[in-house]
Amino acid sequence: MPSKWRVTSNVIEGRRMYAVYCLIDPTEPDHSGNREIATDYIEDKERAKEHAKRLNMGGRWTGSAL
């Protein structure tokens, strides 16, 4: 069973960007091969956090962009 949805960040072209992901197998280490990504990277951390919260409450992902 996948883990809860959470926010990750990465610096892309000098800007801090955020995406929503969960671990496919929470018993394994967190690495790119063990992540299911729900969104594209965006600049708004709060928006990404809200999307993760909706997914954790049983909401649905409606596309690659938030």
Residue pairs with C-beta under 8 A, 6 or more apart in sequence:
1 26
2 22
2 23
2 24
2 25
2 26
2 36
3 22
3 23
3 26
4 22
4 52
4 56
5 20
5 21
5 22
5 38
5 51
5 52
5 55
5 56
6 20
6 21
6 22
6 52
7 18
7 19
7 20
7 21
7 45
7 48
7 49
7 52
8 18
8 19
8 20
8 21
8 35
9 16
9 17
9 18
9 19
9 45
10 16
10 17
10 19
10 41
11 17
12 41
15 43
16 43
16 45
17 41
17 42
17 43
18 41
18 42
18 43
18 44
18 45
18 47
18 48
19 37
19 38
19 39
19 40
19 41
19 42
19 48
20 37
20 38
20 39
20 48
20 51
20 52
20 55
21 35
21 36
21 37
21 38
22 35
22 36
22 38
22 55
23 30
23 34
23 35
23 36
24 34
24 35
24 36
25 34
28 34
38 51
38 52
38 55
38 61
39 48
39 51
39 61
39 64
39 65
39 66
40 64
40 65
40 66
42 48
42 65
42 66
44 66
47 66
48 66
51 66
55 61
